[in-house]
């Protein structure tokens, strides 16, 4: 895991197309914004795991990228 420190109004890039921005910090809550191409699904982890559970998919040790592609279809 890569751990980065960012302040409000700062961003990180994932590849050339995904930008994660820190919008605000309020106490222990951090608001982030994610800009990604439409073909890349973005979910909160708990939602992603719930979708997988509904589909009967195993969440541990699988190919996450392949699973995300399935979710977007």
C-alpha angles and dihedrals in degrees: 000000000000113000118201133180116223133171127216112294093022125116145198127212126223106200115319099306111041121076123183113197129190103226100179144341119218113175107297094348123092121192113209133186124210124202112191137147114274092246091063110079116220120197137165105253094245090054092047091051091047091052090050092049091051089052091048093242124151111245100198123079097357129131100270095193092054091047092051090052089054091051092055093056 
